[in-house]
Amino acid sequence: MENNFDGGRRQFIRNAALGTLSVSVGLTAMGSLLQSCGATNKMAGSFPATGFGQQPLPYRYDALEEVIDVKTMEIHYSKHAAAYSKALNEAVSAEAPQIKSTEALLANISKYTIKMRNNAGGHYNHELFWKSMRPKKNDNQPTGKLLAALEKTFGSFAEFKKQLGEAGTQRFGSGWAWLYMDAGKVLKIGSTPNQDNPLMNVSDIKGFPLLGLDVWEHAYYLKYQNKRADYINNWWNVVNWDYIQQRYESVL
């Protein structure tokens, strides 16, 4: 018969072993979680997370006048984009009050309603779109690492513009054309319908958006009518390549 001391000692050893195993399993699971989060954060770039409020337009409504007329800019920003932000805040309050960034919503957008999907996408896409433009510059093009990557991937900067332009003109109905970086750090061109984007877990194309071109009619109709191709051709003159370069370098 074992005495109480021996029995207690053996029980202590068994408990210690189980405790060590539990800690080991817990650390392994935590490591996997942190690794997963790290990969997600890396793909999201080093830019601050996108909140749910509409940020001020980084230029006057008439700043892009030669390419996008002042009335279109005013309506697009103060009506269409503002409505996405308002509806997104409503959806977040109702469905996901614990979530604090639009990127976090988009990564798991399949969990939410169509209201959340449309407005989270619409808000994120427009916040990117405004920053991706600046007053007109002739012969506007990127430089440095981004230009080299575009030329290596697509053959030339002109060919890249051609392919992204085709993605925009061939998008049936409303949507977006994208330059994005996939999980393998390869530059890709694609398009999405409505307000979808490559950050969404339901999107046919997935990656980090570098440049998004809005081809909804409200983005160009007052000036270009049904001539979407003319809008796209002129739009290259107002692309803010300095900002796109920053986005690109954030995920290298």
Secondary structure, DSSP 8 states (H G I E B T S, - for coil): ---HHHHHHHHHHHHHHHHHHHHHHHHHHHHHHHHHHHHHHHHT-SS----SS----SS-TTTTTTTS-HHHHHHIIIIIIHHHHHHHHHHHHHH-TT---HHHHHHTGGGS-HHHHHHHHHHHHHHHHHHTB-S--TT----HHHHHHHHHHHSSHHHHHHHHHHHHHTS-SSEEEEEEE-TTS-EEEEEEETT--TTSTT-SS-SEEEEEEE-SGGGTHHHHTT-HHHHHHHHGGGB-HHHHHHHHHHT-
